[in-house]
Amino acid sequence: MANEVVAVRSIEIVTAEIHTIRDNVARVFMDGVVQIGRRLEEAKQLVPHGEWTDYLDTQLGYKPSTAQNYMRIAREFGDGQMGLSGKTASDFFGNLGYSQLLPLLGLPEDEREQLAEEHDLAGMSSREIAALVKERDEAKEALERAQKFSDEYGVEARRARKSLADTKGKLKAVEREYQEQKEAAQANAQVAAELQRKLDELAEKAGQPREMTDEEREALRAEIAAEQAEAVQAAEARAAEALAKLEKVKNPAAHKVNFLFGELCEYWRRLQAALKELEQSDEEAAGKMKAAISQVIGGWQV
């Protein structure tokens, strides 16, 4: 009896064969889903109006939602077109099962391919893929909100700066007016002092042939006092008016700027919390989001 030769197969060989068969089955399955989805699209055009649901149930045993998913998979994954990466949808997702493909429906092609490059989707459950898509959407939404708030804050900040500049101009004008009124009051006080000096000189001229009567002195004193009081009163009124204008324009934009700053701090706190949550599940995606946010914040000018 001839000796039989028994081939020795290692665990590495067996494992590699399992991987190959599994990948081939997955690719055949996805191709089958795409082919069915295309034919469902065709059948939908041929079935009379109002009989689509009945046709799916009686002829194919499909629920409308199942048929819709097959058709969407065919549209989004079955065009066979090569993207900018040089790969087709089959290259990225050919080894995914039906339930794993569903969470990826509706994603833009570039984002979907980026997920496939950054994560081992074939080794993840449909629930894990759905959670990954949700986290990505939330981070993207947070970034968009931050960008929108940044744009709105930039407009408000520019308005606030313009208002502040206008206020400073008004403040300087009022300060100049106040200084002018103050100098006018000092000049009026000097005029009053000069009048008083002249009055004293007249009082000292007692040796002149004609002295002023008491009535004349009193009238002169009254005239000088009236002029002095009128000058002082006018100066005080102008000074009070200038002070009122000064107080009125001192705080035109402070409350508005303070309010916007408080809003900015609250959005920043919420954005940091969202980034921290994303970092726990996807550190690389969180890093990219942080870089994008830093680029936005670096462009602010205050």
C-alpha positions as CSV (number, residue, x, y, z in Angstrom):
1,M,0.0,0.0,0.0
2,A,1.5,3.2,-1.1
3,N,2.2,5.8,1.6
4,E,-0.4,8.6,1.5
5,V,0.9,12.2,1.8
6,V,-1.1,14.3,4.2
7,A,-0.7,18.1,3.7
8,V,-0.2,20.0,6.8
9,R,-2.2,23.2,7.0
10,S,-1.3,25.8,9.6
11,I,-3.8,28.0,11.5
12,E,-2.4,31.0,9.6
13,I,-3.4,29.5,6.3
14,V,-6.9,28.5,7.5
15,T,-7.4,32.0,9.0
16,A,-6.4,33.7,5.7
17,E,-8.7,31.6,3.7
18,I,-11.6,32.4,6.1
19,H,-10.9,36.2,5.7
20,T,-10.8,35.8,1.9
21,I,-14.0,33.8,1.7
22,R,-15.7,36.3,4.1
23,D,-14.7,39.3,2.1
24,N,-15.8,37.7,-1.1
25,V,-19.2,36.8,0.4
26,A,-19.6,40.4,1.6
27,R,-18.7,41.8,-1.8
28,V,-21.1,39.4,-3.5
29,F,-23.8,40.4,-1.0
30,M,-23.4,44.1,-1.6
31,D,-23.4,43.6,-5.3
32,G,-26.6,41.6,-4.9
33,V,-28.2,44.4,-2.9
34,V,-27.2,47.0,-5.5
35,Q,-28.6,44.8,-8.3
36,I,-31.9,44.2,-6.5
37,G,-32.2,48.0,-5.7
38,R,-31.7,48.9,-9.4
39,R,-34.4,46.4,-10.4
40,L,-36.8,47.7,-7.7
41,E,-36.3,51.1,-9.2
42,E,-37.3,49.7,-12.6
43,A,-40.2,47.7,-11.1
44,K,-41.6,50.8,-9.4
45,Q,-42.0,52.5,-12.7
46,L,-43.9,49.5,-14.1
47,V,-46.3,48.7,-11.2
48,P,-49.6,50.5,-11.6
49,H,-50.1,53.5,-9.3
50,G,-51.3,52.6,-5.8
51,E,-50.3,48.9,-6.1
52,W,-46.6,49.3,-5.1
53,T,-47.0,48.2,-1.5
54,D,-49.2,45.2,-2.4
55,Y,-46.6,44.2,-5.1
56,L,-43.8,44.2,-2.6
57,D,-45.7,42.2,-0.1
58,T,-47.2,39.5,-2.4
59,Q,-44.5,39.2,-5.0
60,L,-41.3,39.8,-3.0
61,G,-42.1,39.6,0.7
62,Y,-40.5,43.1,1.2
63,K,-41.7,45.8,3.5
64,P,-41.8,49.3,1.8
65,S,-39.0,50.5,4.1
66,T,-36.8,47.5,3.1
67,A,-37.4,48.2,-0.6
68,Q,-36.6,51.9,-0.1
69,N,-33.3,51.0,1.6
70,Y,-32.3,48.7,-1.2
71,M,-33.0,51.4,-3.8
72,R,-31.1,54.0,-1.8
73,I,-28.1,51.7,-1.5
74,A,-28.2,51.1,-5.2
75,R,-28.3,54.9,-5.9
76,E,-25.6,55.9,-3.4
77,F,-23.2,52.9,-3.5
78,G,-23.8,51.3,-6.9
79,D,-22.9,53.8,-9.5
80,G,-19.4,52.3,-10.0
81,Q,-17.9,55.7,-10.4
82,M,-14.3,56.3,-9.2
83,G,-14.0,59.2,-6.8
84,L,-11.2,61.7,-6.3
85,S,-9.4,59.1,-4.1
86,G,-9.1,56.8,-7.1
87,K,-11.4,54.2,-5.5
88,T,-15.0,53.2,-6.0
89,A,-17.7,52.8,-3.4
90,S,-17.2,49.0,-3.6
91,D,-13.5,49.5,-2.6
92,F,-14.6,51.4,0.5
93,F,-17.8,49.6,1.5
94,G,-17.8,46.3,-0.4
95,N,-17.2,44.3,2.7
96,L,-20.0,45.8,4.7
97,G,-23.3,44.1,5.4
98,Y,-26.8,45.5,4.8
99,S,-27.3,46.7,8.3
100,Q,-23.9,48.3,8.4
101,L,-24.6,50.3,5.2
102,L,-27.9,51.8,6.5
103,P,-26.3,54.3,8.9
104,L,-24.1,55.6,6.1
105,L,-27.0,56.5,3.8
106,G,-27.5,60.2,3.3
107,L,-23.9,61.1,4.2
108,P,-22.0,63.1,1.6
109,E,-19.7,60.9,-0.4
110,D,-16.5,62.6,0.8
111,E,-17.5,62.3,4.5
112,R,-18.5,58.7,4.0
113,E,-15.2,57.8,2.4
114,Q,-13.3,59.7,5.2
115,L,-15.1,57.6,7.8
116,A,-14.1,54.4,5.9
117,E,-10.5,55.5,5.8
118,E,-10.3,56.5,9.5
119,H,-12.2,53.5,11.0
120,D,-12.5,49.8,10.5
121,L,-16.2,49.9,9.5
122,A,-16.2,46.2,8.7
123,G,-15.3,45.4,12.3
124,M,-18.0,47.6,13.7
125,S,-21.7,46.8,14.4
126,S,-24.4,48.9,12.7
127,R,-25.1,50.5,16.1
128,E,-21.5,51.5,16.5
129,I,-21.4,53.0,13.0
130,A,-24.7,54.9,13.7
131,A,-23.1,56.3,16.9
132,L,-20.0,57.3,15.0
133,V,-22.1,59.1,12.3
134,K,-24.1,60.8,15.1
135,E,-21.0,62.0,16.9
136,R,-19.6,63.3,13.6
137,D,-22.9,65.2,12.8
138,E,-23.0,66.7,16.3
139,A,-19.4,67.9,16.1
140,K,-20.0,69.3,12.6
141,E,-23.1,71.1,13.8
142,A,-21.3,72.5,16.8
143,L,-18.6,73.9,14.5
144,E,-21.2,75.4,12.2
145,R,-22.9,77.1,15.2
146,A,-19.5,78.4,16.4
147,Q,-18.8,79.7,12.9
148,K,-22.2,81.4,12.6
149,F,-21.8,82.9,16.1
150,S,-18.4,84.1,15.2
151,D,-19.7,85.8,12.1
152,E,-22.6,87.4,14.0
153,Y,-20.2,88.4,16.8
154,G,-17.8,89.9,14.3
155,V,-20.6,92.1,12.9
156,E,-21.8,93.2,16.3
157,A,-18.2,93.8,17.4
158,R,-17.6,96.1,14.4
159,R,-20.8,97.9,15.2
160,A,-19.8,98.2,18.8
161,R,-16.4,99.6,17.9
162,K,-17.9,102.1,15.5
163,S,-20.4,103.2,18.2
164,L,-17.6,103.4,20.7
165,A,-15.5,105.5,18.4
166,D,-18.5,107.8,17.7
167,T,-19.1,108.1,21.5
168,K,-15.5,109.0,22.1
169,G,-15.8,111.7,19.5
170,K,-18.9,113.1,21.1
171,L,-17.2,112.8,24.5
172,K,-14.2,114.9,23.4
173,A,-16.6,117.5,21.8
174,V,-18.5,117.8,25.1
175,E,-15.2,118.0,27.1
176,R,-14.0,120.8,24.8
177,E,-17.3,122.6,25.3
178,Y,-17.1,122.2,29.0
179,Q,-13.6,123.5,29.0
180,E,-14.7,126.5,27.0
181,Q,-17.5,127.2,29.4
182,K,-15.2,126.9,32.3
183,E,-12.8,129.4,30.7
184,A,-15.7,131.7,29.9
185,A,-16.7,131.6,33.6
186,Q,-13.2,132.4,34.7
187,A,-13.1,135.3,32.3
188,N,-16.5,136.6,33.6
189,A,-15.1,136.3,37.2
190,Q,-12.1,138.5,36.1
191,V,-14.4,141.1,34.6
192,A,-16.4,141.2,37.8
193,A,-13.2,141.6,39.8
194,E,-12.2,144.5,37.5
195,L,-15.5,146.2,38.0
196,Q,-15.2,145.8,41.7
197,R,-11.7,147.4,41.5
198,K,-13.1,150.4,39.6
199,L,-15.8,150.7,42.2
200,D,-13.2,150.8,45.0
201,E,-11.2,153.4,43.1
202,L,-14.3,155.6,42.8
203,A,-15.0,155.3,46.4
204,E,-11.4,156.4,47.3
205,K,-11.8,159.6,45.3
206,A,-13.2,161.5,48.2
207,G,-11.1,164.6,47.5
208,Q,-12.8,165.3,44.2
209,P,-15.0,168.4,43.9
210,R,-18.1,166.3,43.5
211,E,-18.6,163.1,45.5
212,M,-21.0,160.5,44.5
213,T,-24.2,160.4,46.4
214,D,-25.2,157.4,48.4
215,E,-27.9,156.7,45.8
216,E,-25.3,156.8,43.0
217,R,-23.0,154.5,44.8
218,E,-25.8,152.1,45.6
219,A,-27.0,152.1,42.0
220,L,-23.4,151.5,40.8
221,R,-22.9,148.7,43.3
222,A,-26.3,147.2,42.2
223,E,-25.4,147.4,38.5
224,I,-22.0,145.8,39.1
225,A,-23.5,143.1,41.3
226,A,-26.2,142.4,38.7
227,E,-23.7,142.1,35.9
228,Q,-21.5,139.8,38.1
229,A,-24.4,137.6,39.1
230,E,-25.7,137.4,35.5
231,A,-22.2,136.4,34.3
232,V,-21.7,133.8,37.0
233,Q,-25.2,132.4,36.4
234,A,-24.7,132.1,32.7
235,A,-21.4,130.4,33.2
236,E,-22.9,127.9,35.8
237,A,-25.7,127.1,33.4
238,R,-23.4,126.4,30.5
239,A,-21.1,124.3,32.8
240,A,-24.1,122.3,34.0
241,E,-25.3,121.7,30.5
242,A,-21.8,120.5,29.4
243,L,-21.6,118.2,32.5
244,A,-25.0,116.7,31.6
245,K,-23.9,116.0,28.1
246,L,-20.7,114.5,29.4
247,E,-22.6,112.1,31.7
248,K,-25.0,111.1,29.0
249,V,-22.4,109.8,26.6
250,K,-20.0,108.1,29.0
251,N,-21.5,104.6,28.8
252,P,-23.2,104.1,25.3
253,A,-21.7,100.7,24.4
254,A,-20.5,99.2,27.6
255,H,-23.7,97.2,28.3
256,K,-23.9,95.9,24.7
257,V,-20.3,94.8,24.6
258,N,-20.6,93.1,28.0
259,F,-23.8,91.3,26.9
260,L,-22.1,90.0,23.7
261,F,-19.1,88.9,25.7
262,G,-21.2,86.9,28.1
263,E,-23.0,85.2,25.1
264,L,-19.6,84.3,23.6
265,C,-18.4,82.8,26.9
266,E,-21.5,80.6,27.1
267,Y,-21.1,79.3,23.5
268,W,-17.4,78.7,24.1
269,R,-18.2,76.6,27.2
270,R,-20.8,74.5,25.3
271,L,-18.4,74.0,22.4
272,Q,-15.6,72.8,24.8
273,A,-18.1,70.3,26.4
274,A,-19.0,68.9,22.9
275,L,-15.4,68.6,21.9
276,K,-14.5,66.8,25.2
277,E,-17.3,64.3,24.6
278,L,-16.2,63.7,21.0
279,E,-12.6,63.3,22.2
280,Q,-13.6,60.4,24.4
281,S,-14.9,58.4,21.5
282,D,-12.9,59.7,18.5
283,E,-9.7,61.5,19.5
284,E,-8.5,62.1,15.9
285,A,-11.8,63.7,14.8
286,A,-11.7,65.9,17.9
287,G,-8.2,67.0,17.0
288,K,-9.3,68.0,13.5
289,M,-12.3,69.9,15.0
290,K,-10.0,71.7,17.4
291,A,-7.7,72.7,14.6
292,A,-10.6,74.1,12.6
293,I,-12.0,76.1,15.6
294,S,-8.5,77.5,16.3
295,Q,-8.2,78.7,12.7
296,V,-11.6,80.4,13.1
297,I,-10.8,82.1,16.4
298,G,-7.3,83.1,15.1
299,G,-9.1,85.2,12.4
300,W,-11.0,87.3,14.9
301,Q,-10.0,90.9,15.3
302,V,-11.2,93.0,18.3
